[in-house]
Amino acid sequence: MLVSHPADDMSEPYNVFCLVDDQMQEVPKHSQAKLYPSELVTIGLLFALKGGHFRTFYRWLKRDYEALLSSEACCIPVFLPSQ
């Protein structure tokens, strides 16, 4: 589980993204995709590391890291189950 430290709030997800992006440089972006494959894998890894429910994770991701993601990342809530 990711532990939030004020000084490291930006560095941990950014470091995960850098590692993933370095390994996925050869993976092309689909012409209809809004996010790059490395962004999707990073989001999946952070979700797996952080744990919990997707809605809670999405709020955390949007609140703290929206600036790091592509502007199209706001399309994620479309996949949230209605309650």
MODELLER restraints for C-alpha pairs under 7 A, 6 or more apart:
rsr = mdl.restraints
at = mdl.atoms
rsr.add(forms.Gaussian(group=physical.xy_distance, feature=features.Distance(at['CA:1:A'], at['CA:49:A']), mean=4.95, stdev=0.5))
rsr.add(forms.Gaussian(group=physical.xy_distance, feature=features.Distance(at['CA:1:A'], at['CA:50:A']), mean=4.47, stdev=0.5))
rsr.add(forms.Gaussian(group=physical.xy_distance, feature=features.Distance(at['CA:1:A'], at['CA:51:A']), mean=6.28, stdev=0.5))
rsr.add(forms.Gaussian(group=physical.xy_distance, feature=features.Distance(at['CA:2:A'], at['CA:49:A']), mean=6.02, stdev=0.5))
rsr.add(forms.Gaussian(group=physical.xy_distance, feature=features.Distance(at['CA:2:A'], at['CA:50:A']), mean=4.99, stdev=0.5))
rsr.add(forms.Gaussian(group=physical.xy_distance, feature=features.Distance(at['CA:16:A'], at['CA:42:A']), mean=6.60, stdev=0.5))
rsr.add(forms.Gaussian(group=physical.xy_distance, feature=features.Distance(at['CA:17:A'], at['CA:42:A']), mean=5.50, stdev=0.5))
rsr.add(forms.Gaussian(group=physical.xy_distance, feature=features.Distance(at['CA:20:A'], at['CA:38:A']), mean=5.92, stdev=0.5))
rsr.add(forms.Gaussian(group=physical.xy_distance, feature=features.Distance(at['CA:20:A'], at['CA:42:A']), mean=6.60, stdev=0.5))
rsr.add(forms.Gaussian(group=physical.xy_distance, feature=features.Distance(at['CA:21:A'], at['CA:38:A']), mean=5.17, stdev=0.5))
rsr.add(forms.Gaussian(group=physical.xy_distance, feature=features.Distance(at['CA:24:A'], at['CA:38:A']), mean=6.15, stdev=0.5))
rsr.add(forms.Gaussian(group=physical.xy_distance, feature=features.Distance(at['CA:29:A'], at['CA:36:A']), mean=5.53, stdev=0.5))
rsr.add(forms.Gaussian(group=physical.xy_distance, feature=features.Distance(at['CA:29:A'], at['CA:37:A']), mean=6.36, stdev=0.5))
rsr.add(forms.Gaussian(group=physical.xy_distance, feature=features.Distance(at['CA:34:A'], at['CA:72:A']), mean=5.82, stdev=0.5))
rsr.add(forms.Gaussian(group=physical.xy_distance, feature=features.Distance(at['CA:35:A'], at['CA:70:A']), mean=6.62, stdev=0.5))
rsr.add(forms.Gaussian(group=physical.xy_distance, feature=features.Distance(at['CA:35:A'], at['CA:72:A']), mean=6.96, stdev=0.5))
rsr.add(forms.Gaussian(group=physical.xy_distance, feature=features.Distance(at['CA:35:A'], at['CA:73:A']), mean=6.98, stdev=0.5))
rsr.add(forms.Gaussian(group=physical.xy_distance, feature=features.Distance(at['CA:47:A'], at['CA:57:A']), mean=6.59, stdev=0.5))
